[in-house]
Amino acid sequence: METEQIRILVIEDEKPIADILEYGFKKEQFKVRSAYTGADGLKAADDFLPHLVILDWMLPDLSGVDVCKMLTELYNIPIVMLTARGSIDDKVYGLESGADDYITKPFDLREVIVRVKTILRRFGKAVKGQDEEREIHIKDMVISERERTVCQCKEYIELTPKEFDLLVWLVKNPRQVFTRVHLLDEIWGYDFMGDTRTVDIHIQRLRKKLHMGESIVTVFGVGYKYVPEE
């Protein structure tokens, strides 16, 4: 995926902020489209087919969290929440809703661009890797690394990019215990600026979506491991 081909959708109701983001991304040779309401953002996602979405929490018609949930149900694309709400509870809620990263206002444009590049680089690596297995079979589940899909009991399960990467990492390293910090480094990257609760949230979502409560095991005081069912 070449940089000039990458499409960024900015959903932000404050036009000056949207303009700043659009200017910064275009300067980095991204293709950018802005939408100023949640409804217009959803329409733009369908038409523009972005590789990543910058999504404001507070929109005039729909909650950014609701838009985030709708987008994750429809598309397998990273979403970065942008908001003035900076409490830990707000961050956790945003991540639980499907966001892959969370940036608080006021922000430094350089930081936003670096975070976006990091997410796209890691997501792009997973898409382009040539040595990956075509499929991973686990009981009633088939994981396609090439297509980045998960099929369980003949039904496709929608996962966010980070959920998918985390699942693949765990199942390809069975019975190995990984700390939350290790998982942050491997899946989100060393320059991720969130905290270890991000890992907990994504683990909880994987367990719920894939009914893997007994397979993804919490090692108290340490982290997590995947234990194949006998």
C-alpha positions as CSV (number, residue, x, y, z in Angstrom):
1,M,0.0,0.0,0.0
2,E,1.8,3.2,-1.2
3,T,1.5,6.3,0.9
4,E,-0.2,8.3,-1.9
5,Q,-2.9,5.7,-2.2
6,I,-3.9,5.8,1.5
7,R,-7.2,7.4,2.2
8,I,-8.0,9.1,5.5
9,L,-11.6,10.1,6.4
10,V,-11.9,12.9,9.0
11,I,-15.2,13.1,10.8
12,E,-15.1,16.3,12.8
13,D,-17.8,18.9,13.2
14,E,-15.4,21.8,13.9
15,K,-14.3,22.9,10.5
16,P,-11.1,24.6,11.6
17,I,-10.0,21.4,13.3
18,A,-11.0,19.3,10.2
19,D,-9.1,21.8,8.0
20,I,-5.9,21.5,10.1
21,L,-6.1,17.7,10.0
22,E,-6.8,17.7,6.2
23,Y,-3.9,20.1,5.6
24,G,-1.5,17.9,7.7
25,F,-2.5,14.6,6.0
26,K,-2.4,16.1,2.5
27,K,1.1,17.5,3.2
28,E,2.1,13.9,4.0
29,Q,0.7,12.8,0.6
30,F,-2.5,11.1,2.0
31,K,-5.8,11.4,0.2
32,V,-8.2,13.1,2.6
33,R,-12.0,13.6,2.8
34,S,-13.8,15.5,5.6
35,A,-17.3,15.1,6.9
36,Y,-18.9,17.3,9.5
37,T,-21.7,15.1,10.8
38,G,-22.0,11.4,11.8
39,A,-24.5,10.7,9.0
40,D,-22.3,12.4,6.4
41,G,-19.3,10.5,7.8
42,L,-21.1,7.1,7.4
43,K,-22.0,8.0,3.8
44,A,-18.4,9.1,3.1
45,A,-17.1,5.9,4.5
46,D,-19.3,4.0,2.0
47,D,-18.2,6.1,-0.9
48,F,-14.6,7.0,-0.1
49,L,-13.6,3.6,1.4
50,P,-10.9,5.0,3.7
51,H,-8.0,3.0,5.1
52,L,-8.3,4.9,8.4
53,V,-10.9,7.1,10.1
54,I,-10.2,10.0,12.4
55,L,-13.5,10.4,14.4
56,D,-14.6,13.1,16.8
57,W,-16.5,12.0,19.9
58,M,-18.9,15.0,19.9
59,L,-20.9,15.3,16.7
60,P,-24.0,17.4,16.1
61,D,-26.3,14.5,15.1
62,L,-24.9,11.2,16.3
63,S,-22.5,10.3,19.1
64,G,-19.0,9.6,17.8
65,V,-19.1,6.4,19.8
66,D,-22.2,5.3,18.0
67,V,-20.6,6.1,14.7
68,C,-17.6,4.1,15.8
69,K,-19.7,1.1,16.5
70,M,-21.5,1.3,13.1
71,L,-18.2,1.6,11.3
72,T,-16.6,-1.4,13.0
73,E,-19.7,-3.4,12.2
74,L,-19.4,-2.5,8.5
75,Y,-15.7,-2.2,7.8
76,N,-12.4,-3.7,9.0
77,I,-10.5,-0.4,9.3
78,P,-8.6,1.3,12.1
79,I,-10.4,4.2,13.9
80,V,-8.8,6.9,15.9
81,M,-11.1,8.7,18.3
82,L,-10.5,12.5,18.7
83,T,-12.0,14.2,21.7
84,A,-11.7,16.7,24.5
85,R,-12.9,14.0,27.0
86,G,-9.6,12.9,28.6
87,S,-10.6,10.7,31.6
88,I,-9.5,7.1,31.8
89,D,-13.2,6.0,31.8
90,D,-13.8,7.9,28.6
91,K,-10.8,6.3,27.0
92,V,-11.9,2.9,28.1
93,Y,-15.4,3.5,26.8
94,G,-14.0,4.7,23.4
95,L,-11.8,1.6,23.1
96,E,-14.5,-0.7,24.1
97,S,-16.7,0.8,21.3
98,G,-14.2,-0.3,18.7
99,A,-11.6,2.5,18.5
100,D,-8.0,1.5,17.9
101,D,-6.4,4.6,19.4
102,Y,-7.5,7.7,21.3
103,I,-6.2,11.3,21.0
104,T,-7.3,14.1,23.3
105,K,-7.8,17.8,22.3
106,P,-5.9,20.0,22.1
107,F,-3.5,17.9,20.1
108,D,-0.2,18.3,18.3
109,L,-0.7,17.7,14.6
110,R,2.7,16.0,14.4
111,E,1.6,13.5,17.1
112,V,-1.6,12.7,15.2
113,I,0.3,12.1,12.0
114,V,2.9,9.9,13.7
115,R,0.2,7.8,15.4
116,V,-1.7,7.4,12.1
117,K,1.4,6.4,10.3
118,T,2.2,3.8,13.0
119,I,-1.2,2.3,12.9
120,L,-1.2,2.1,9.1
121,R,2.3,0.7,9.0
122,R,1.5,-2.1,11.3
123,F,-1.8,-2.8,9.6
124,G,-0.1,-2.7,6.2
125,K,2.6,-5.1,7.3
126,A,0.0,-7.6,8.3
127,V,-1.8,-7.3,5.0
128,K,1.3,-7.5,2.8
129,G,3.3,-10.2,4.6
130,Q,4.2,-12.9,2.1
131,D,5.3,-15.6,4.6
132,E,2.1,-15.7,6.6
133,E,0.1,-18.9,6.8
134,R,-2.9,-18.9,4.5
135,E,-5.3,-20.3,7.2
136,I,-5.2,-21.3,10.8
137,H,-7.7,-23.9,11.9
138,I,-8.9,-24.1,15.5
139,K,-11.7,-26.4,16.3
140,D,-14.8,-24.6,14.8
141,M,-12.8,-21.5,13.7
142,V,-10.9,-20.7,10.5
143,I,-8.5,-17.7,10.6
144,S,-7.4,-16.4,7.2
145,E,-4.3,-14.2,7.6
146,R,-4.3,-13.4,3.9
147,E,-7.9,-12.1,3.9
148,R,-7.8,-11.0,7.5
149,T,-11.1,-12.8,8.3
150,V,-12.3,-15.1,11.0
151,C,-15.0,-17.7,10.3
152,Q,-16.6,-19.5,13.3
153,C,-19.2,-22.2,12.8
154,K,-19.5,-21.1,9.2
155,E,-20.3,-17.5,10.2
156,Y,-17.9,-14.6,9.6
157,I,-17.1,-12.7,12.8
158,E,-16.2,-9.0,12.5
159,L,-13.0,-8.0,14.3
160,T,-11.2,-4.7,14.4
161,P,-7.6,-4.7,13.0
162,K,-6.1,-4.8,16.5
163,E,-8.4,-7.5,17.6
164,F,-7.4,-9.6,14.6
165,D,-3.7,-9.0,15.1
166,L,-4.0,-9.9,18.8
167,L,-5.9,-13.1,18.1
168,V,-3.4,-14.2,15.5
169,W,-0.4,-13.5,17.8
170,L,-1.9,-15.5,20.7
171,V,-3.0,-18.5,18.6
172,K,0.4,-18.7,16.9
173,N,2.1,-18.8,20.2
174,P,0.0,-21.3,22.2
175,R,0.6,-21.7,26.0
176,Q,3.1,-18.9,26.1
177,V,2.4,-16.2,28.7
178,F,2.7,-12.7,27.5
179,T,2.6,-9.6,29.7
180,R,0.4,-6.7,28.8
181,V,3.4,-4.6,28.0
182,H,4.8,-7.3,25.7
183,L,1.5,-7.4,23.8
184,L,1.4,-3.6,23.6
185,D,4.8,-3.7,22.0
186,E,4.0,-6.5,19.6
187,I,0.5,-5.4,18.5
188,W,0.4,-1.6,19.0
189,G,4.1,-0.8,18.7
190,Y,6.7,0.8,21.0
191,D,5.4,4.3,20.3
192,F,1.8,3.6,21.3
193,M,0.8,6.2,23.9
194,G,-2.0,4.3,25.6
195,D,-1.9,2.2,28.7
196,T,-2.1,-1.5,29.4
197,R,-5.8,-1.4,30.0
198,T,-6.0,-1.3,26.2
199,V,-4.9,-4.9,26.1
200,D,-7.5,-5.9,28.7
201,I,-10.3,-4.3,26.6
202,H,-9.3,-6.1,23.4
203,I,-9.0,-9.4,25.2
204,Q,-12.5,-9.0,26.7
205,R,-13.9,-8.2,23.2
206,L,-12.2,-11.3,21.7
207,R,-13.5,-13.5,24.4
208,K,-17.1,-12.2,23.9
209,K,-17.1,-12.2,20.1
210,L,-15.4,-15.6,19.7
211,H,-16.6,-17.3,22.9
212,M,-13.0,-17.9,23.9
213,G,-13.4,-17.3,27.6
214,E,-11.8,-20.7,28.4
215,S,-9.1,-20.5,25.7
216,I,-7.7,-17.0,26.3
217,V,-6.5,-17.4,29.9
218,T,-5.7,-14.7,32.4
219,V,-2.4,-15.3,34.2
220,F,-3.0,-13.2,37.3
221,G,-0.4,-10.6,38.0
222,V,1.3,-11.3,34.6
223,G,-0.8,-11.2,31.5
224,Y,-2.5,-13.6,29.1
225,K,-2.0,-16.9,27.2
226,Y,-3.9,-18.9,24.6
227,V,-4.6,-22.5,25.6
228,P,-6.0,-24.7,22.8
229,E,-9.0,-26.7,23.8
230,E,-8.3,-30.5,23.9
